[in-house]
Amino acid sequence: MRIGSFIRAGLALASLLLSLFGIWITIGWRVRKTRKAFEKQLVRQGMSKKDAKRLSANYSKMKDELMSVFKRSFVSF
């Protein structure tokens, strides 16, 4: 009976980790896509590519901050 509970707990943990990995991949992909679209729009409006990249870097910074907060919440357990 105890072995069964360990197996179920292990499967639940594996499922949770796979879900978290999927979320991490999805957020990274969407931020990259949003950043590129934002840069293209700024360039179309007449801004230089260098300045557009500098402004769009804030999306990546926000993603990194979000991920660090998320990681800290797991470390505190």
C-alpha positions in Angstrom: 0.0 0.0 0.0 2.8 2.5 0.8 4.6 1.6 -2.4 1.5 2.5 -4.4 1.3 5.9 -2.8 4.9 6.6 -3.6 4.3 5.6 -7.2 1.2 7.8 -7.4 3.1 10.7 -5.8 6.0 10.2 -8.3 3.6 10.2 -11.2 1.9 13.3 -9.9 5.3 15.1 -9.5 6.4 14.0 -13.0 3.1 15.3 -14.4 3.5 18.6 -12.6 7.1 19.0 -13.8 6.1 18.3 -17.4 3.3 20.9 -17.2 5.7 23.5 -15.7 8.2 22.8 -18.5 5.5 23.2 -21.1 4.5 26.5 -19.5 8.1 27.7 -19.6 8.5 26.8 -23.2 5.2 28.4 -24.2 6.0 31.7 -22.4 9.4 31.9 -24.0 8.0 31.3 -27.4 5.2 33.8 -27.0 7.6 36.5 -25.6 9.9 36.0 -28.6 7.0 36.2 -31.0 5.6 39.3 -29.3 9.0 41.0 -29.2 9.6 40.5 -32.9 6.1 41.8 -33.8 6.7 44.8 -31.6 10.0 45.5 -33.3 8.5 45.2 -36.8 5.7 47.6 -35.9 8.2 50.2 -34.5 10.4 50.0 -37.6 7.3 50.4 -39.8 6.5 53.6 -37.8 9.9 55.0 -38.6 12.0 54.0 -35.6 15.6 52.7 -36.1 16.1 48.9 -35.7 18.6 49.6 -32.9 16.1 51.6 -30.8 13.3 49.1 -31.5 15.4 46.3 -30.3 16.3 48.3 -27.2 12.7 48.9 -26.4 11.5 45.4 -27.1 14.2 44.0 -24.7 11.8 45.0 -21.9 9.6 42.0 -22.9 12.5 39.7 -22.2 13.4 41.4 -19.0 9.8 41.1 -17.8 9.8 37.4 -18.7 13.0 36.8 -16.8 11.6 38.6 -13.7 8.5 36.6 -13.9 10.5 33.4 -14.1 12.7 34.4 -11.2 9.7 35.1 -9.0 8.3 31.8 -10.0 11.5 30.0 -9.2 11.8 31.7 -5.8 8.3 30.5 -4.9 9.4 26.9 -5.4 12.6 27.4 -3.5 10.8 28.7 -0.5 8.9 25.4 0.0 
